[in-house]
Amino acid sequence: MVWLMILLGVGIIIGNLMLLKHTAHIKMPSLKDHQQRHQEQEQEEKDKDKWSDD
């Protein structure tokens, strides 16, 4: 039973290390890009509302 828990713990550690290695090269989007996209989406929604009022 103890060996099973040890293997489970080692498996979790190895899995986390493999996940970290796999995701290390992925670039996170900057906050500036996120804000810019959010503003563009809001502007598009406002434009849609203007057309639907007519």
PyMOL Python script that loads the backbone (N, CA, C, O; Angstrom):
from pymol import cmd

cmd.read_pdbstr("""\
ATOM      1  N   MET A   1       0.817  -1.200   0.000  1.00  0.00           N
ATOM      2  CA  MET A   1       0.000   0.000   0.000  1.00  0.00           C
ATOM      3  C   MET A   1       0.860   1.262   0.000  1.00  0.00           C
ATOM      4  O   MET A   1       0.546   2.243  -0.675  1.00  0.00           O
ATOM      5  N   VAL A   2       1.956   1.220   0.773  1.00  0.00           N
ATOM      6  CA  VAL A   2       2.860   2.361   0.837  1.00  0.00           C
ATOM      7  C   VAL A   2       3.518   2.566  -0.522  1.00  0.00           C
ATOM      8  O   VAL A   2       3.713   3.700  -0.958  1.00  0.00           O
ATOM      9  N   TRP A   3       3.856   1.480  -1.181  1.00  0.00           N
ATOM     10  CA  TRP A   3       4.504   1.596  -2.494  1.00  0.00           C
ATOM     11  C   TRP A   3       3.569   2.230  -3.520  1.00  0.00           C
ATOM     12  O   TRP A   3       4.008   2.972  -4.398  1.00  0.00           O
ATOM     13  N   LEU A   4       2.310   1.937  -3.404  1.00  0.00           N
ATOM     14  CA  LEU A   4       1.329   2.523  -4.308  1.00  0.00           C
ATOM     15  C   LEU A   4       1.257   4.032  -4.117  1.00  0.00           C
ATOM     16  O   LEU A   4       1.200   4.773  -5.099  1.00  0.00           O
ATOM     17  N   MET A   5       1.260   4.494  -2.887  1.00  0.00           N
ATOM     18  CA  MET A   5       1.226   5.927  -2.616  1.00  0.00           C
ATOM     19  C   MET A   5       2.512   6.608  -3.072  1.00  0.00           C
ATOM     20  O   MET A   5       2.474   7.731  -3.576  1.00  0.00           O
ATOM     21  N   ILE A   6       3.639   5.943  -2.901  1.00  0.00           N
ATOM     22  CA  ILE A   6       4.918   6.497  -3.365  1.00  0.00           C
ATOM     23  C   ILE A   6       4.913   6.612  -4.885  1.00  0.00           C
ATOM     24  O   ILE A   6       5.318   7.638  -5.431  1.00  0.00           O
ATOM     25  N   LEU A   7       4.457   5.562  -5.571  1.00  0.00           N
ATOM     26  CA  LEU A   7       4.396   5.603  -7.034  1.00  0.00           C
ATOM     27  C   LEU A   7       3.434   6.679  -7.519  1.00  0.00           C
ATOM     28  O   LEU A   7       3.711   7.358  -8.508  1.00  0.00           O
ATOM     29  N   LEU A   8       2.319   6.838  -6.840  1.00  0.00           N
ATOM     30  CA  LEU A   8       1.362   7.875  -7.192  1.00  0.00           C
ATOM     31  C   LEU A   8       1.982   9.267  -7.028  1.00  0.00           C
ATOM     32  O   LEU A   8       1.813  10.128  -7.892  1.00  0.00           O
ATOM     33  N   GLY A   9       2.684   9.481  -5.943  1.00  0.00           N
ATOM     34  CA  GLY A   9       3.353  10.763  -5.702  1.00  0.00           C
ATOM     35  C   GLY A   9       4.420  11.045  -6.743  1.00  0.00           C
ATOM     36  O   GLY A   9       4.499  12.159  -7.263  1.00  0.00           O
ATOM     37  N   VAL A  10       5.238  10.056  -7.055  1.00  0.00           N
ATOM     38  CA  VAL A  10       6.275  10.218  -8.076  1.00  0.00           C
ATOM     39  C   VAL A  10       5.637  10.465  -9.436  1.00  0.00           C
ATOM     40  O   VAL A  10       6.136  11.277 -10.215  1.00  0.00           O
ATOM     41  N   GLY A  11       4.546   9.777  -9.727  1.00  0.00           N
ATOM     42  CA  GLY A  11       3.856   9.980 -10.997  1.00  0.00           C
ATOM     43  C   GLY A  11       3.308  11.385 -11.132  1.00  0.00           C
ATOM     44  O   GLY A  11       3.379  11.983 -12.206  1.00  0.00           O
ATOM     45  N   ILE A  12       2.763  11.914 -10.054  1.00  0.00           N
ATOM     46  CA  ILE A  12       2.250  13.285 -10.088  1.00  0.00           C
ATOM     47  C   ILE A  12       3.386  14.279 -10.313  1.00  0.00           C
ATOM     48  O   ILE A  12       3.248  15.212 -11.104  1.00  0.00           O
ATOM     49  N   ILE A  13       4.492  14.084  -9.631  1.00  0.00           N
ATOM     50  CA  ILE A  13       5.647  14.978  -9.784  1.00  0.00           C
ATOM     51  C   ILE A  13       6.180  14.920 -11.211  1.00  0.00           C
ATOM     52  O   ILE A  13       6.444  15.959 -11.816  1.00  0.00           O
ATOM     53  N   ILE A  14       6.340  13.727 -11.749  1.00  0.00           N
ATOM     54  CA  ILE A  14       6.852  13.580 -13.118  1.00  0.00           C
ATOM     55  C   ILE A  14       5.866  14.181 -14.112  1.00  0.00           C
ATOM     56  O   ILE A  14       6.280  14.835 -15.069  1.00  0.00           O
ATOM     57  N   GLY A  15       4.581  13.972 -13.904  1.00  0.00           N
ATOM     58  CA  GLY A  15       3.569  14.542 -14.788  1.00  0.00           C
ATOM     59  C   GLY A  15       3.606  16.063 -14.790  1.00  0.00           C
ATOM     60  O   GLY A  15       3.506  16.687 -15.847  1.00  0.00           O
ATOM     61  N   ASN A  16       3.747  16.655 -13.622  1.00  0.00           N
ATOM     62  CA  ASN A  16       3.824  18.107 -13.531  1.00  0.00           C
ATOM     63  C   ASN A  16       5.082  18.641 -14.214  1.00  0.00           C
ATOM     64  O   ASN A  16       5.030  19.672 -14.885  1.00  0.00           O
ATOM     65  N   LEU A  17       6.201  17.957 -14.051  1.00  0.00           N
ATOM     66  CA  LEU A  17       7.435  18.384 -14.713  1.00  0.00           C
ATOM     67  C   LEU A  17       7.310  18.280 -16.235  1.00  0.00           C
ATOM     68  O   LEU A  17       7.784  19.159 -16.955  1.00  0.00           O
ATOM     69  N   MET A  18       6.681  17.222 -16.723  1.00  0.00           N
ATOM     70  CA  MET A  18       6.486  17.074 -18.164  1.00  0.00           C
ATOM     71  C   MET A  18       5.563  18.171 -18.695  1.00  0.00           C
ATOM     72  O   MET A  18       5.805  18.714 -19.773  1.00  0.00           O
ATOM     73  N   LEU A  19       4.515  18.497 -17.953  1.00  0.00           N
ATOM     74  CA  LEU A  19       3.603  19.560 -18.356  1.00  0.00           C
ATOM     75  C   LEU A  19       4.321  20.908 -18.377  1.00  0.00           C
ATOM     76  O   LEU A  19       4.119  21.707 -19.291  1.00  0.00           O
ATOM     77  N   LEU A  20       5.148  21.157 -17.384  1.00  0.00           N
ATOM     78  CA  LEU A  20       5.907  22.398 -17.331  1.00  0.00           C
ATOM     79  C   LEU A  20       6.859  22.503 -18.516  1.00  0.00           C
ATOM     80  O   LEU A  20       6.987  23.574 -19.110  1.00  0.00           O
ATOM     81  N   LYS A  21       7.524  21.416 -18.865  1.00  0.00           N
ATOM     82  CA  LYS A  21       8.435  21.419 -20.010  1.00  0.00           C
ATOM     83  C   LYS A  21       7.672  21.659 -21.310  1.00  0.00           C
ATOM     84  O   LYS A  21       8.153  22.372 -22.191  1.00  0.00           O
ATOM     85  N   HIS A  22       6.496  21.072 -21.431  1.00  0.00           N
ATOM     86  CA  HIS A  22       5.694  21.205 -22.658  1.00  0.00           C
ATOM     87  C   HIS A  22       5.184  22.631 -22.834  1.00  0.00           C
ATOM     88  O   HIS A  22       5.126  23.132 -23.957  1.00  0.00           O
ATOM     89  N   THR A  23       4.815  23.289 -21.739  1.00  0.00           N
ATOM     90  CA  THR A  23       4.232  24.622 -21.833  1.00  0.00           C
ATOM     91  C   THR A  23       5.251  25.740 -21.674  1.00  0.00           C
ATOM     92  O   THR A  23       4.869  26.911 -21.701  1.00  0.00           O
ATOM     93  N   ALA A  24       6.520  25.429 -21.512  1.00  0.00           N
ATOM     94  CA  ALA A  24       7.530  26.457 -21.270  1.00  0.00           C
ATOM     95  C   ALA A  24       7.708  27.381 -22.461  1.00  0.00           C
ATOM     96  O   ALA A  24       8.032  28.553 -22.268  1.00  0.00           O
ATOM     97  N   HIS A  25       7.513  26.909 -23.675  1.00  0.00           N
ATOM     98  CA  HIS A  25       7.758  27.722 -24.862  1.00  0.00           C
ATOM     99  C   HIS A  25       6.530  28.507 -25.313  1.00  0.00           C
ATOM    100  O   HIS A  25       6.623  29.297 -26.252  1.00  0.00           O
ATOM    101  N   ILE A  26       5.394  28.310 -24.671  1.00  0.00           N
ATOM    102  CA  ILE A  26       4.170  29.001 -25.066  1.00  0.00           C
ATOM    103  C   ILE A  26       4.231  30.438 -24.565  1.00  0.00           C
ATOM    104  O   ILE A  26       4.513  30.689 -23.393  1.00  0.00           O
ATOM    105  N   LYS A  27       3.963  31.374 -25.467  1.00  0.00           N
ATOM    106  CA  LYS A  27       4.012  32.784 -25.117  1.00  0.00           C
ATOM    107  C   LYS A  27       2.654  33.222 -24.570  1.00  0.00           C
ATOM    108  O   LYS A  27       1.614  32.976 -25.181  1.00  0.00           O
ATOM    109  N   MET A  28       2.686  33.868 -23.419  1.00  0.00           N
ATOM    110  CA  MET A  28       1.469  34.381 -22.819  1.00  0.00           C
ATOM    111  C   MET A  28       1.114  35.708 -23.475  1.00  0.00           C
ATOM    112  O   MET A  28       1.998  36.533 -23.707  1.00  0.00           O
ATOM    113  N   PRO A  29      -0.164  35.930 -23.778  1.00  0.00           N
ATOM    114  CA  PRO A  29      -0.551  37.223 -24.353  1.00  0.00           C
ATOM    115  C   PRO A  29      -0.371  38.332 -23.323  1.00  0.00           C
ATOM    116  O   PRO A  29      -0.590  38.130 -22.128  1.00  0.00           O
ATOM    117  N   SER A  30       0.027  39.495 -23.800  1.00  0.00           N
ATOM    118  CA  SER A  30       0.246  40.600 -22.882  1.00  0.00           C
ATOM    119  C   SER A  30      -1.085  41.217 -22.468  1.00  0.00           C
ATOM    120  O   SER A  30      -2.099  41.044 -23.144  1.00  0.00           O
ATOM    121  N   LEU A  31      -1.068  41.928 -21.365  1.00  0.00           N
ATOM    122  CA  LEU A  31      -2.264  42.581 -20.866  1.00  0.00           C
ATOM    123  C   LEU A  31      -2.704  43.673 -21.830  1.00  0.00           C
ATOM    124  O   LEU A  31      -3.900  43.907 -21.999  1.00  0.00           O
ATOM    125  N   LYS A  32      -1.749  44.340 -22.459  1.00  0.00           N
ATOM    126  CA  LYS A  32      -2.060  45.402 -23.412  1.00  0.00           C
ATOM    127  C   LYS A  32      -2.862  44.843 -24.589  1.00  0.00           C
ATOM    128  O   LYS A  32      -3.850  45.447 -25.007  1.00  0.00           O
ATOM    129  N   ASP A  33      -2.444  43.698 -25.124  1.00  0.00           N
ATOM    130  CA  ASP A  33      -3.173  43.066 -26.227  1.00  0.00           C
ATOM    131  C   ASP A  33      -4.588  42.681 -25.807  1.00  0.00           C
ATOM    132  O   ASP A  33      -5.540  42.847 -26.570  1.00  0.00           O
ATOM    133  N   HIS A  34      -4.713  42.168 -24.592  1.00  0.00           N
ATOM    134  CA  HIS A  34      -6.027  41.754 -24.089  1.00  0.00           C
ATOM    135  C   HIS A  34      -6.963  42.950 -23.983  1.00  0.00           C
ATOM    136  O   HIS A  34      -8.123  42.874 -24.387  1.00  0.00           O
ATOM    137  N   GLN A  35      -6.457  44.057 -23.440  1.00  0.00           N
ATOM    138  CA  GLN A  35      -7.288  45.251 -23.294  1.00  0.00           C
ATOM    139  C   GLN A  35      -7.691  45.796 -24.656  1.00  0.00           C
ATOM    140  O   GLN A  35      -8.827  46.231 -24.841  1.00  0.00           O
ATOM    141  N   GLN A  36      -6.770  45.773 -25.607  1.00  0.00           N
ATOM    142  CA  GLN A  36      -7.059  46.283 -26.940  1.00  0.00           C
ATOM    143  C   GLN A  36      -8.156  45.446 -27.606  1.00  0.00           C
ATOM    144  O   GLN A  36      -9.079  46.002 -28.202  1.00  0.00           O
ATOM    145  N   ARG A  37      -8.064  44.120 -27.510  1.00  0.00           N
ATOM    146  CA  ARG A  37      -9.086  43.253 -28.089  1.00  0.00           C
ATOM    147  C   ARG A  37     -10.435  43.467 -27.413  1.00  0.00           C
ATOM    148  O   ARG A  37     -11.474  43.440 -28.072  1.00  0.00           O
ATOM    149  N   HIS A  38     -10.420  43.680 -26.104  1.00  0.00           N
ATOM    150  CA  HIS A  38     -11.663  43.902 -25.367  1.00  0.00           C
ATOM    151  C   HIS A  38     -12.325  45.196 -25.832  1.00  0.00           C
ATOM    152  O   HIS A  38     -13.543  45.241 -26.007  1.00  0.00           O
ATOM    153  N   GLN A  39     -11.537  46.242 -26.031  1.00  0.00           N
ATOM    154  CA  GLN A  39     -12.087  47.510 -26.500  1.00  0.00           C
ATOM    155  C   GLN A  39     -12.648  47.373 -27.909  1.00  0.00           C
ATOM    156  O   GLN A  39     -13.687  47.955 -28.219  1.00  0.00           O
ATOM    157  N   GLU A  40     -11.977  46.614 -28.762  1.00  0.00           N
ATOM    158  CA  GLU A  40     -12.469  46.399 -30.120  1.00  0.00           C
ATOM    159  C   GLU A  40     -13.803  45.660 -30.097  1.00  0.00           C
ATOM    160  O   GLU A  40     -14.709  45.993 -30.862  1.00  0.00           O
ATOM    161  N   GLN A  41     -13.930  44.670 -29.235  1.00  0.00           N
ATOM    162  CA  GLN A  41     -15.180  43.922 -29.133  1.00  0.00           C
ATOM    163  C   GLN A  41     -16.317  44.812 -28.644  1.00  0.00           C
ATOM    164  O   GLN A  41     -17.444  44.714 -29.131  1.00  0.00           O
ATOM    165  N   GLU A  42     -16.017  45.684 -27.677  1.00  0.00           N
ATOM    166  CA  GLU A  42     -17.048  46.596 -27.191  1.00  0.00           C
ATOM    167  C   GLU A  42     -17.495  47.548 -28.296  1.00  0.00           C
ATOM    168  O   GLU A  42     -18.682  47.847 -28.426  1.00  0.00           O
ATOM    169  N   GLN A  43     -16.534  48.023 -29.092  1.00  0.00           N
ATOM    170  CA  GLN A  43     -16.862  48.932 -30.180  1.00  0.00           C
ATOM    171  C   GLN A  43     -17.738  48.228 -31.224  1.00  0.00           C
ATOM    172  O   GLN A  43     -18.683  48.821 -31.744  1.00  0.00           O
ATOM    173  N   GLU A  44     -17.425  46.975 -31.525  1.00  0.00           N
ATOM    174  CA  GLU A  44     -18.229  46.212 -32.479  1.00  0.00           C
ATOM    175  C   GLU A  44     -19.656  46.027 -31.961  1.00  0.00           C
ATOM    176  O   GLU A  44     -20.613  46.111 -32.731  1.00  0.00           O
ATOM    177  N   GLU A  45     -19.798  45.775 -30.662  1.00  0.00           N
ATOM    178  CA  GLU A  45     -21.127  45.616 -30.089  1.00  0.00           C
ATOM    179  C   GLU A  45     -21.917  46.918 -30.167  1.00  0.00           C
ATOM    180  O   GLU A  45     -23.118  46.901 -30.436  1.00  0.00           O
ATOM    181  N   LYS A  46     -21.250  48.042 -29.935  1.00  0.00           N
ATOM    182  CA  LYS A  46     -21.924  49.335 -30.034  1.00  0.00           C
ATOM    183  C   LYS A  46     -22.358  49.595 -31.473  1.00  0.00           C
ATOM    184  O   LYS A  46     -23.450  50.111 -31.712  1.00  0.00           O
ATOM    185  N   ASP A  47     -21.503  49.239 -32.432  1.00  0.00           N
ATOM    186  CA  ASP A  47     -21.845  49.419 -33.841  1.00  0.00           C
ATOM    187  C   ASP A  47     -23.059  48.570 -34.225  1.00  0.00           C
ATOM    188  O   ASP A  47     -23.923  49.028 -34.972  1.00  0.00           O
ATOM    189  N   LYS A  48     -23.126  47.357 -33.728  1.00  0.00           N
ATOM    190  CA  LYS A  48     -24.258  46.484 -34.017  1.00  0.00           C
ATOM    191  C   LYS A  48     -25.546  47.071 -33.446  1.00  0.00           C
ATOM    192  O   LYS A  48     -26.593  47.021 -34.091  1.00  0.00           O
ATOM    193  N   ASP A  49     -25.469  47.624 -32.245  1.00  0.00           N
ATOM    194  CA  ASP A  49     -26.650  48.208 -31.614  1.00  0.00           C
ATOM    195  C   ASP A  49     -27.149  49.404 -32.403  1.00  0.00           C
ATOM    196  O   ASP A  49     -28.359  49.604 -32.514  1.00  0.00           O
ATOM    197  N   LYS A  50     -26.261  50.191 -32.944  1.00  0.00           N
ATOM    198  CA  LYS A  50     -26.679  51.358 -33.731  1.00  0.00           C
ATOM    199  C   LYS A  50     -27.468  50.929 -34.945  1.00  0.00           C
ATOM    200  O   LYS A  50     -28.456  51.571 -35.300  1.00  0.00           O
ATOM    201  N   TRP A  51     -27.048  49.852 -35.588  1.00  0.00           N
ATOM    202  CA  TRP A  51     -27.736  49.400 -36.799  1.00  0.00           C
ATOM    203  C   TRP A  51     -29.078  48.756 -36.464  1.00  0.00           C
ATOM    204  O   TRP A  51     -30.021  48.835 -37.251  1.00  0.00           O
ATOM    205  N   SER A  52     -29.162  48.128 -35.314  1.00  0.00           N
ATOM    206  CA  SER A  52     -30.405  47.441 -34.976  1.00  0.00           C
ATOM    207  C   SER A  52     -31.489  48.420 -34.530  1.00  0.00           C
ATOM    208  O   SER A  52     -32.667  48.064 -34.567  1.00  0.00           O
ATOM    209  N   ASP A  53     -31.140  49.644 -34.107  1.00  0.00           N
ATOM    210  CA  ASP A  53     -32.135  50.631 -33.686  1.00  0.00           C
ATOM    211  C   ASP A  53     -32.918  51.204 -34.854  1.00  0.00           C
ATOM    212  O   ASP A  53     -34.058  51.634 -34.672  1.00  0.00           O
ATOM    213  N   ASP A  54     -32.348  51.222 -36.028  1.00  0.00           N
ATOM    214  CA  ASP A  54     -33.010  51.837 -37.197  1.00  0.00           C
ATOM    215  C   ASP A  54     -34.178  51.034 -37.690  1.00  0.00           C
ATOM    216  O   ASP A  54     -34.829  51.422 -38.660  1.00  0.00           O
TER     217      ASP A  54
END
""", "prot")
cmd.dss("prot")
cmd.show_as("cartoon", "prot")
cmd.util.cbc("prot")
cmd.orient("prot")
